[in-house]
């Protein structure tokens, strides 16, 4: 049997690639993985369960072929709010005209249309703004009556059947999980995905509900895309396993000038909490149809890397674009180049959150400092749940973090975490065995040549979760 190809990333920031019609063959998947994709996203807003099941099989085959854990993110659709249909399929709304939204299912016209969401009509207040078709049209509520909203068109335009509705001013009394989402969630969990992308979260209770359903079978990655989520950001992050800055809908409901500030705030808060944070949407949008990005897009990716995000994500670029491999390869190149810049390291150092008052954080902070002082080739963590690796990654050390775990599920989840190279390895029962295993694997994986040193952190007594309390420096023989 030929030796396996060792896949080692030369960067810390991870890459998520969305799968779709352009990227569902074994050949394309292999190219995307070798080109830099660490996690693959399945978008349950599109495709059938059969489509997603086939992609999961291909990803797991790829994982076995290269003996590397690969994360799978199942992104559920969430409650999509839409207007009804029009008599001719489309109308032209003029700025200043009045337009009614009501519960009447009759096809609409230039004066009214069905809004099959009584919760919006109930919750909207006089003066509230409604955004239609990704914010292209804007309405302001003038009057409310039973089953209808009378509005003024403040920004007009063409409106066609089933276009989306956003209500940025109102907390809607609707769950984050629809009937479809619950079916998709059950399917995804039964098929062993690693992350559930939770859409349109407004309150901490939305996250708690999803976590109860997942019951530890997958990490809940909360998508922050509603202004209401920003109002509850710290509480939402505290309940989440990971966070996504979902700039698509966030950019619809917030003024454009507010989105970069919201991104920085979310990344900073997630880093403070030690939760993985992903920056997503339109990162290399022009590469859907072009083999190279705009300079602004390259700068956008670089900004997320400078902010210390754990991962950056590609959506339509790899799901439906003409150049899926080129998009992943370009993102890999941008990230790797930024991380070589001295200014990047200076910004990462300056933005590092202070350790929390716990033994695990003290050990993780000490590991970073010791590794820097002795010039260690790697920091090796032993973890069952992934928490030790997360605390080490929170420090954003200069040395790579090798996370050794006996749990294949944990190794896959760590695929999204900054700077972590996860290895599935049997548990150890003593410090001497732990050090020997760490130095051997650090050398085998190409991180630590003979004569170099590694920092090892673990928990004593062994086999008890949440006991990270030991640090050793070991030389690779």
C-alpha angles and dihedrals in degrees: 000000000000119000114264120254108254110227112203123163117224091210138062102219111082130224128225118198123195117224125220142128092319095052113034103103123093090241095055093041091053091050092049092050094047089043092059114283111142098173130027121215124213111202109212091193084079136035133026130277087254090056092051093044090055091051092049090054091051092049093051090048089052089050092054092045094056098028091230127126112245123193123226120205117198106200110199119208102235125201107330111199115205141167119241129249133294129226092244097027093252142040135191114232118203123216109256098023123119119247129184128218113197147157094253107119093206111119110268136239138195090296103046147002138189117266103192093197112090089179090068092050091047096047100040117101131204108281094023117141124234119196120205130196098009092318097306090124126039129200130187120209112241102169140006128210135159108304098353147074122209109209141178118229105235095173115025134199145123116322123189138182121308098359117165127264124212123190107193097172098055137068101221120215093231129115120248088231120064126194088265091049091053091052091047091046092053091048093048094048092048089053094052103248116172103218135031113209105215112207132208096007113181104166139026087248089067090060093044091054092053092046090053090054094045091048092193095309091115138007116257110233106196116211111217103209105129128077087227089062089056088055088058098031102131094046091047093050091048090059096040127086091210138357135222126203095219099193096179101076091021087060091051096052098038126057108260092246090059097054098077090049091049090050092053092047094050093046092048093048093047092049090049089054093044092240121140112255127200127199111211148172132059094005094141097006096152090060089074085084105009131063093226134042129238117262089246090057091050088052091049091057090046091052091057090050092049089050090057099246114172094226144003122215139218118206123170089004090077101019099056107356129116094236109041096152093044090052093053092043091049092049090049090052094048093048094046092048094049091051090056091058116100089220090061093057091046091053092047090051092047094050097046110127118232115259115265118242098268136106091241092055092045090053092046092050091047091050091055092048094046092047090052093047097049095034093241117195092222146352110236118204128187112209141160102188096027095247095119091052090048092053091048091049091048087066090058092218123197090233118074117254115236108198114199115195136162089215117089089195091056092048090053093049091051089059087088096049121104115259096352122135105188123206126188106228135158117264121267128223105200140034093245091052090047093052092046092050093047096050092045095050093042088057096042092050091053099250103107124036121203111287095028124113132236131195114229123199124183144144125265124233090044121234096033115112119229097026102113099156110127133082129184135175112216134182120228110235 
